[in-house]
Amino acid sequence: MAVADISALPSRQAMDRPKVATILIAVAILLAIIKPLLPGFLIRVPEAAVLPYQDWLQWFFDFIKDDLGLIHLTRGISSGLEWLLDITANLLYGKHRWPYIGPIPWTAIAAVAAVIGYALSGWRMAALAGGTFVWVALIGQWELAMETMSVIAVAAPVAVLLGLTLGILAWKFARFEAVLKPILAIFQTLPFFTYLLPAVIFFKVGPTAGCVATIVYAIPPMVLMTSLGLKKVSNEVVEAGHMSGSTRWQMLRHVYVPAARTEILVGVNQVIMLSLAMVVLTAFIGMPGLGAKLLSLMNSLKLGRSFEIGVTIVLIAVTLDRCSKAWVVKQPEHFERGTPWWQRNRLLLIGIAAFVGCIILAQFVQVADHIKRTQDLSKGKEIDGVIRAILANDAINGVTGWLRWFLITWVLIPFRNAILWLPSTSVILAVAAAGWYVGGRRSAALAGGFFAIIALTGWWDRSMITVYAVISAVILATMIGLPLGILAARRKKWSEPILLVCDTAQTFPSFIYLIPAIMLFGVNDVAVVFAIFIFATVPLMRYTIEGIRAVPEELIEVADMSGATRSQKLWKVQIPLALPTMAVGFNQAIMFAFFMVIIAAFIGTQDLGQELQKTLAGNQLGKNFVLGMCVALMALAFDHIIMRWSATRRKVLGVG
């Protein structure tokens, strides 16, 4: 007789989780119902009990900055970075400093980009890479784009080098990894404003501070992917390296790193994309370039010119993304012994010839060197006119006006007021209930504890306004993104184009999503939620499609053989099996929403993002970090609950 596998049965604690969670939810609801009878300390933490986190942190930052003299070290690093930035700035747009050989003509850079694109993935990539730089020049945005690229040219390699080093150390030393992982998790959830103020204080306003903030922001994925790649190197490859008599250094350089090439290059791709996103956002601390111009134009509501710069940023982002992804999948090319040097390096020689040829041409043809303002093809004013005409259309104006009125009056403001009305204890207990349901006592303490810390900072109401914007946008994204994702997953001819749109949309710097929001709805809560909704819909659709498509064909065939209808297969087989993957998409949507709600502070919100933006005007490092930690703790609480549920569900389904 077969013996039952007792270990497979759910533990008593797991069976009791729904009961305990239900009790916690019931208490939370009861506290909300009897709110008028509650003492004040159960509704909000009294001001006298608010812990002075920001004062403590301000003292700590001042101590390490002034008393320990960290400012002198950072200013020394700043000088080195400034020297590198001067070189790239001089080469790309001409800053009249050493090495005094810039700027490089736009035609030379476009030609080299086309050759690199061809080397990576053929003619289509060559057309994209070369065409992007041709667009930038002809539209009259060359200097702005090169100001941005000059910082990326320094920040991305430095972030890759530091991330690679930290990733190797994390792979080599388990204790170091145990310390590093939570730090990286916090870094990945901190709002970008939290990176900006320390960069300004410890380094210099402008490109140097922007470069430092970009490096710190872009490092985490490089560390994680390097460590992951090195851990996945097969034992057979390692044994072969040892048998050849390799030293430790040779094993690392010639065995481990080449074997982890794919993961490391995925990390490089992420570094490049995060660097571009952050360089655009560093416009808030005086970083010149495309971001600063976009910010200025959006402030003055010149949406036509903003649209052009948005297209430029998107094209650069797509080009960098596609090229770096092509580098990931491209395998090293091998030649037969005795192949001539010129044949092995044919594309390198073509690139050098094109570069030199364009430089020579630029000496005689002014347009090949730079495009004057009177020669560019910018149509910003004309686009402004078209946008004004569209928005003045009675039908469009009527629809957007009605939507704005309906959402503000009947949905958003009532929802915001309801969240603000809830006692803080009710919210903390509800979050703890969700944590207990998915992971028991530890998860409840973790998730509820994060929100309790926020209550003790004194920023509860601002935090709840942030949560209101995030939840509103994610609900809207779920209502639209999930049905579209399900429909696309069931029809292959739809899924490929939608996945392409999702891939492209994920390369867009977040600022871009504010443009259609402001165009359609002006400056209000609807525009904020709309911008977050667009940004958050992408991962929901992507993971829904991937989850449903990953359902094994054998299970679909079994459902067909049992006579299940198309609808029954979807609801009884595909969606239940895809739920863990869809939950990851839902989690990503929430993380994206927390990131975007801080960007939306530009529109004029009343949440933590607005307060964070204000700290950039002063030396309030303590307040800046406390506000950033509030955002990070909320994001970490949601992340823990959703990912714990996803992991449990995967275990139950036996899908790893």
GUMI-803663 format. One line per field, with one value per residue (C-alpha): residue in one letter; x, z, y. Coordinates in steps of 0.001 Angstrom, whole numbers. Layout:
N
res	A,...
xx	X,...
zz	Z,...
yy	Y,...
! end
This chain:
656
res	M,A,V,A,D,I,S,A,L,P,S,R,Q,A,M,D,R,P,K,V,A,T,I,L,I,A,V,A,I,L,L,A,I,I,K,P,L,L,P,G,F,L,I,R,V,P,E,A,A,V,L,P,Y,Q,D,W,L,Q,W,F,F,D,F,I,K,D,D,L,G,L,I,H,L,T,R,G,I,S,S,G,L,E,W,L,L,D,I,T,A,N,L,L,Y,G,K,H,R,W,P,Y,I,G,P,I,P,W,T,A,I,A,A,V,A,A,V,I,G,Y,A,L,S,G,W,R,M,A,A,L,A,G,G,T,F,V,W,V,A,L,I,G,Q,W,E,L,A,M,E,T,M,S,V,I,A,V,A,A,P,V,A,V,L,L,G,L,T,L,G,I,L,A,W,K,F,A,R,F,E,A,V,L,K,P,I,L,A,I,F,Q,T,L,P,F,F,T,Y,L,L,P,A,V,I,F,F,K,V,G,P,T,A,G,C,V,A,T,I,V,Y,A,I,P,P,M,V,L,M,T,S,L,G,L,K,K,V,S,N,E,V,V,E,A,G,H,M,S,G,S,T,R,W,Q,M,L,R,H,V,Y,V,P,A,A,R,T,E,I,L,V,G,V,N,Q,V,I,M,L,S,L,A,M,V,V,L,T,A,F,I,G,M,P,G,L,G,A,K,L,L,S,L,M,N,S,L,K,L,G,R,S,F,E,I,G,V,T,I,V,L,I,A,V,T,L,D,R,C,S,K,A,W,V,V,K,Q,P,E,H,F,E,R,G,T,P,W,W,Q,R,N,R,L,L,L,I,G,I,A,A,F,V,G,C,I,I,L,A,Q,F,V,Q,V,A,D,H,I,K,R,T,Q,D,L,S,K,G,K,E,I,D,G,V,I,R,A,I,L,A,N,D,A,I,N,G,V,T,G,W,L,R,W,F,L,I,T,W,V,L,I,P,F,R,N,A,I,L,W,L,P,S,T,S,V,I,L,A,V,A,A,A,G,W,Y,V,G,G,R,R,S,A,A,L,A,G,G,F,F,A,I,I,A,L,T,G,W,W,D,R,S,M,I,T,V,Y,A,V,I,S,A,V,I,L,A,T,M,I,G,L,P,L,G,I,L,A,A,R,R,K,K,W,S,E,P,I,L,L,V,C,D,T,A,Q,T,F,P,S,F,I,Y,L,I,P,A,I,M,L,F,G,V,N,D,V,A,V,V,F,A,I,F,I,F,A,T,V,P,L,M,R,Y,T,I,E,G,I,R,A,V,P,E,E,L,I,E,V,A,D,M,S,G,A,T,R,S,Q,K,L,W,K,V,Q,I,P,L,A,L,P,T,M,A,V,G,F,N,Q,A,I,M,F,A,F,F,M,V,I,I,A,A,F,I,G,T,Q,D,L,G,Q,E,L,Q,K,T,L,A,G,N,Q,L,G,K,N,F,V,L,G,M,C,V,A,L,M,A,L,A,F,D,H,I,I,M,R,W,S,A,T,R,R,K,V,L,G,V,G
xx	0,1342,2318,935,3507,2745,5252,3074,121,-364,861,-1577,-216,-898,-4448,-5046,-3792,-7184,-8851,-6314,-6356,-10165,-10028,-7510,-9646,-12731,-10939,-9731,-13291,-14647,-12111,-13149,-16858,-16410,-13892,-15922,-15589,-11871,-9241,-7081,-3941,-5748,-6764,-3427,-144,-92,2408,4205,4742,6099,9711,12147,13620,14484,16369,18309,19165,20047,22451,23942,24422,25926,28250,29635,29710,31422,32856,34186,35105,33286,32611,36337,36469,33366,34660,37859,35808,33786,36951,37827,34324,34317,37536,35951,32754,34767,36387,33097,31428,34290,34191,30417,29305,32401,33141,36480,38506,41066,41537,40448,39492,35693,32990,32827,30613,27141,27632,30669,28737,25696,27923,29716,26359,25087,28193,27858,24164,25036,27742,25290,22195,22285,20750,17613,19641,21987,19019,17642,20967,22094,18587,18182,21236,20209,16812,18469,20619,17962,15364,17788,18417,21984,23664,20918,21192,24981,24821,22729,24895,28113,26917,25693,29091,30689,27931,27075,30656,31375,28087,28888,32399,31236,28232,30427,32881,30146,28392,31583,32123,28482,28907,32195,31260,27864,28020,28712,25727,23502,24375,24184,20813,18565,20538,19928,16225,15915,17844,15483,12400,13676,12147,14604,14334,16071,19139,19257,19672,22639,24277,23864,25160,28122,29000,28408,25178,24906,26472,28675,25793,23647,26377,26735,22964,22780,25602,24037,20581,21829,24116,21600,20562,24213,25100,22131,22589,26358,25841,23022,25066,28121,25973,24480,27836,27684,29956,31250,32614,34240,35817,37208,38836,40395,41690,43496,45441,43889,44636,41812,42190,42277,39193,37326,38505,38481,35835,33247,32793,32595,30148,27976,28212,24477,23380,26149,25158,21496,22766,24613,21379,19555,22327,22168,18384,18331,21156,19171,16037,17919,19907,16609,15253,18370,17050,15602,19135,20439,21586,21509,20342,17127,15574,16144,14689,11686,11061,11272,8923,6378,6448,5452,2980,4737,3567,4568,8246,7906,6529,9571,11994,9910,10306,14069,14365,12269,14355,17602,16125,14887,18245,20283,17896,17841,21611,22418,19908,21436,24814,23361,22298,25194,27813,31538,32615,35399,37677,39807,43504,45407,42511,44006,43779,41852,39221,38777,38330,36466,33664,36116,38008,34737,33743,37107,36938,33374,34378,37431,35541,32742,35257,36979,33618,32626,35641,34207,30426,28927,25713,27779,29434,26465,22897,22167,18954,17669,18419,16712,13428,11703,7946,7299,5116,3104,2600,1528,-1095,-2310,-2527,-4445,-6821,-7386,-7952,-10266,-12435,-15835,-16190,-12744,-13054,-16482,-15290,-12153,-14075,-16806,-14237,-12328,-15508,-16813,-13532,-12712,-16237,-17427,-14320,-10960,-11778,-14275,-11708,-8939,-11137,-12112,-8484,-7592,-10632,-9544,-7765,-4100,-4611,-7250,-4874,-1975,-4177,-5512,-1969,-933,-3971,-2829,658,-675,-2819,116,2969,1893,3168,6477,4944,2245,4865,6953,4186,2287,5537,6509,3250,3594,7002,5407,2781,5565,7256,4371,3882,864,-1630,829,1654,-2035,-2484,416,-1282,-4566,-2915,-1101,-4176,-6414,-3995,-3318,-7048,-7565,-4546,-5945,-9376,-7854,-4517,-5694,-8497,-6177,-3428,-5817,-7181,-3668,-2439,-5226,-4485,-890,-1357,-2248,285,3429,2516,1323,4516,6499,4522,5161,8895,9037,6939,9263,12155,10345,11733,8948,8717,7217,4002,3229,2855,-399,-1755,-1305,-2482,-5769,-6627,-4588,-2973,-5084,-5547,-6940,-3742,-1661,-3646,-3707,93,618,-1990,-161,3162,1729,-328,2751,4014,464,-129,3312,3183,-419,526,3684,1855,-971,1376,3594,782,1956,345,-244,-2702,-4516,-4823,-6182,-8819,-9719,-10069,-12369,-14672,-13939,-15157,-12825,-14147,-13770,-10179,-9430,-11036,-10377,-6907,-5006,-5727,-5283,-1903,-886,-1872,1609,3170,310,898,4485,3077,676,3589,5627,2657,2556,6336,6093,3172,5130,7976,5680,3682,6885,7441,3841,4712,5705,1986,1253,174,-204,1636,5132,6497,5587,7312,10348,10547,10524,13530,15685,15588,17399,19760,17067,18806,17109,13617,14469,15579,12581,10168,12029,11934,8152,7744,10216,8517,5081,6502,8375,5212,3207,6138,6521,2808,2359,5603,5035,1585,3053,5772,3231,943,3809,4679,1077,903,4342,5691,8799
zz	0,-932,1986,1914,1705,4946,4097,1142,3403,4435,7919,10663,10586,6824,7379,10096,8004,6418,9840,11445,8394,8551,12241,11532,8680,10893,13604,10984,9694,13237,14077,10944,11832,15405,14448,16184,19459,19150,21144,19003,19193,17381,14529,13986,15857,18157,17172,20500,19697,16180,16155,14908,12196,9966,12753,13590,9932,9387,12347,10927,7448,8852,11041,8184,5829,8078,11169,9376,6338,3760,1790,1024,-305,-2443,-3820,-4793,-6598,-8103,-9591,-11247,-12648,-13810,-15715,-17467,-18160,-19644,-22069,-23251,-23348,-25390,-27852,-28263,-28178,-27639,-24158,-25109,-22569,-22843,-25225,-27414,-30409,-30312,-31184,-33481,-36528,-36307,-39589,-38155,-35081,-37173,-39576,-36755,-35067,-38329,-38656,-35025,-35613,-38707,-36815,-34050,-36030,-39723,-41907,-39852,-36761,-38867,-40162,-36633,-35082,-37904,-38505,-34845,-34930,-38291,-36761,-33730,-35934,-38487,-35839,-34243,-30966,-31497,-28726,-26214,-27044,-26834,-23427,-22288,-24033,-22621,-19095,-20103,-21732,-18287,-15937,-17717,-17917,-14302,-13142,-15141,-13665,-10080,-10508,-11994,-9087,-6422,-8214,-8215,-4498,-3733,-5639,-3910,-324,1049,4009,1742,-419,2675,3608,41,-986,1350,473,-3232,-2549,-807,-3589,-6192,-4377,-3312,-5388,-7681,-5787,-2865,-5053,-6241,-3042,-1615,-5054,-5044,-1470,-1639,-5252,-7458,-9013,-12698,-14735,-11899,-9434,-12271,-13142,-9520,-9049,-12328,-11337,-7955,-9525,-12299,-10289,-8634,-11739,-12772,-9351,-9320,-12890,-12436,-9243,-10860,-13985,-12040,-9843,-12955,-14441,-14818,-12821,-16050,-17259,-13881,-13757,-17263,-16132,-13080,-15174,-17474,-14467,-14345,-11407,-9496,-11588,-14824,-13715,-13139,-16317,-18764,-17336,-15056,-16709,-20306,-19166,-17493,-20537,-21304,-17784,-17491,-20792,-19697,-16691,-19048,-20992,-17785,-16725,-20055,-19921,-16281,-17012,-19798,-17632,-14719,-16816,-18115,-14544,-13215,-14944,-11489,-10173,-13023,-15408,-18929,-21961,-23255,-19793,-18819,-22108,-21813,-18250,-19309,-22262,-20245,-17587,-20262,-21814,-25206,-25991,-29668,-28972,-25944,-28294,-30582,-27678,-26404,-29788,-29641,-26151,-27208,-30352,-28366,-25728,-28333,-30167,-27010,-25893,-29222,-29700,-26187,-26513,-29863,-28125,-25566,-28197,-30620,-30271,-30763,-34383,-35051,-38103,-39575,-38779,-41221,-42017,-42881,-40189,-42436,-43130,-39408,-38631,-41778,-39981,-37684,-40734,-42403,-39241,-39064,-42774,-42412,-39334,-41002,-44255,-42458,-40532,-43792,-45428,-42460,-43055,-46439,-46024,-43114,-42932,-42521,-39464,-37658,-38374,-37757,-36106,-39415,-41124,-38758,-39611,-36274,-36527,-32863,-33513,-36154,-33822,-31087,-33470,-34359,-30667,-29833,-32733,-31614,-28000,-29094,-30970,-29294,-29391,-27893,-25436,-24420,-23833,-21878,-19960,-18972,-18012,-15946,-14149,-13593,-12318,-10038,-8641,-8335,-8219,-7346,-4715,-2836,-2918,-1680,1108,2138,2435,4379,6650,7671,11036,10598,12800,10365,7424,9332,10436,6865,5473,8273,7438,3823,5031,7417,4677,2305,4711,8304,11337,9844,6701,8777,11067,8097,6003,8945,10530,7401,7525,11293,10743,8201,10789,13247,10744,10809,7046,7151,5254,2446,2241,1955,-874,-2598,-2027,-3357,-6633,-6988,-6267,-8540,-11459,-10918,-10726,-14009,-15533,-14362,-15847,-19235,-19306,-18155,-20747,-23513,-22312,-22196,-25679,-27066,-25461,-27126,-30601,-31774,-34471,-31692,-29079,-31117,-31992,-28429,-26944,-29344,-28146,-24514,-25170,-26852,-24162,-21438,-23053,-22798,-20099,-17569,-18322,-21715,-20151,-18674,-22138,-23234,-19683,-19624,-23230,-22576,-18989,-17986,-14552,-12001,-10317,-13474,-15373,-12541,-12503,-16322,-16557,-13907,-15594,-18962,-17276,-15145,-17875,-19765,-17255,-16574,-20263,-20793,-17863,-18613,-22169,-21073,-18265,-20456,-23313,-20874,-19934,-21140,-24364,-22788,-20298,-23087,-25003,-21908,-21549,-25259,-24860,-21857,-24041,-22401,-24282,-25163,-22223,-19805,-20901,-20201,-16744,-15504,-16935,-18441,-15984,-12795,-14057,-15282,-12033,-10405,-13465,-13728,-10059,-10931,-13570,-11023,-8633,-11352,-12132,-8489,-8416,-11658,-10192,-7064,-9298,-11606,-8831,-7781,-11368,-11419,-8618,-11543,-12378,-8879,-6564,-2785,-2004,-911,-4368,-3985,-585,-2001,-4838,-2314,-453,-3555,-2960,383,2501,4068,3629,6682,5501,1956,3126,5467,2630,307,2911,3270,-454,-311,2712,1069,-2140,-198,1725,-1482,-3115,-231,-66,-3806,-4411,-1363,-2695,-6153,-4716,-2638,-5630,-7810,-5144,-4973,-8771,-8929,-11460,-9500
yy	0,3434,5629,9188,11971,13794,16564,17509,18258,21879,22741,23677,27219,27421,26106,28708,31622,32461,32391,34731,37011,37152,38105,40888,42227,42113,44112,46619,47101,47389,50103,52012,51701,52916,55619,58418,56503,55770,57659,59937,57781,54924,57240,58959,58809,61880,64544,64098,60406,60983,59902,62561,60336,63264,65065,61920,61334,64983,64786,61560,63031,66222,64139,62022,65000,67559,65856,62774,64837,62705,65884,66168,62601,63096,66375,64556,61912,64753,66271,62949,62537,66150,65491,62494,64441,67293,64848,63345,66775,68213,65329,65227,68854,71005,72342,73915,71964,69196,67362,70355,68197,68386,68457,65446,66155,64654,62789,60937,59782,58763,56788,54942,54202,52679,50483,49309,48561,46510,44615,43748,42782,43636,46340,47004,47786,49904,51905,52360,53399,55661,57019,57988,60246,61686,62579,64176,66389,67350,68184,70649,68794,67633,69626,68763,65067,65108,66818,63860,61250,62742,61850,58373,57727,58115,56901,53627,52206,53202,51582,48433,48200,48782,46466,43728,44008,43956,41077,39001,39729,38807,35528,34757,35683,34614,36998,39944,38945,38661,42255,43567,42089,44138,47286,46662,45962,49328,51079,49620,50912,54350,57171,58899,62219,60479,59952,63548,65585,63605,63826,67616,68046,65674,66447,69480,70708,69864,67038,65722,65278,63901,61394,60207,59848,57916,55554,54723,54300,51985,49670,47220,45214,44832,43412,41031,39771,39259,37255,35242,34498,33321,31047,29409,28371,24580,22272,20670,24028,24695,21216,21686,24945,23279,20364,22810,24108,27593,29870,31611,34756,32732,30783,34024,35736,32821,30464,32061,35475,34110,31400,34062,36350,36394,37371,39968,41570,41623,43581,45933,46464,47353,49734,51565,51947,53061,55498,57122,57290,58848,61321,62702,62959,64716,67832,68591,69243,71331,68606,70104,68191,66706,66292,69923,71170,68846,70020,73668,73223,71267,73987,76478,73963,74058,70564,70534,71036,68726,66074,66405,66046,63130,61408,62015,60523,57524,56933,57078,54757,52251,52366,51780,49048,47198,47455,46242,43375,42420,42352,39913,37361,37864,35158,35848,35361,32859,32707,29968,29993,32176,34540,37970,40659,43032,40374,39557,43256,44284,46152,47933,49222,50275,52166,53955,54828,56177,58201,59748,60342,62217,64349,65314,66049,68218,70469,71492,71090,73032,70954,67779,69348,70911,71998,75677,76798,78166,74843,72385,70706,71301,71647,72397,75442,73619,70622,73040,74384,70880,69910,73075,72411,68809,69798,72594,70090,70059,66264,65558,68410,67165,63583,64545,67222,64763,62098,64642,65756,62235,60757,63677,64106,60511,58313,59838,62456,60202,57380,59690,61048,57517,56414,59567,59029,55526,55240,54395,51317,49990,50300,48703,45783,45302,45167,42797,40602,40343,39469,36808,35270,34789,34089,33797,35672,36807,38312,40024,41565,42656,44238,45722,46882,48804,50762,51258,52859,55212,56178,57043,59385,61875,61597,59277,61467,62252,58548,57645,60163,58389,55012,56427,57487,54153,51992,54087,53775,50064,49262,51120,49335,45983,46690,47478,45653,42215,41766,42990,40664,37681,38424,38860,35622,33642,35015,34792,37434,39901,38802,39515,43141,43830,42363,44550,47591,46568,46152,49545,51244,49910,51765,55115,57422,58062,61795,60932,59620,63029,64591,62838,63139,66922,67257,65486,66361,69397,69597,67679,64300,62709,63566,62060,58811,58655,59020,56313,54095,54175,53394,50557,48840,47614,44986,43795,43047,41548,39111,38151,37214,35383,33544,32235,31337,29380,26955,23488,22299,18871,20382,22233,18952,17179,19920,19537,15777,16268,18376,21747,24794,27653,29660,26736,26161,29807,30021,26471,25772,28692,31516,29389,28147,31608,33391,33230,34861,37360,38213,39149,41500,42963,43445,45157,47406,48528,49122,51119,53071,54021,55195,57148,58819,60583,61765,62980,65434,67655,67952,69232,66422,66626,63411,62401,63208,66865,67005,65223,67720,70587,69145,69623,73374,73106,71059,68827,65483,63956,64871,63767,60339,59860,60675,58333,55577,56026,55337,52447,50820,50944,49470,46757,45817,45347,43558,41104,40245,39724,37842,35621,34725,34060,31796,29836,29458,28208,25632,24417,24125,22490,24962,25957
! end
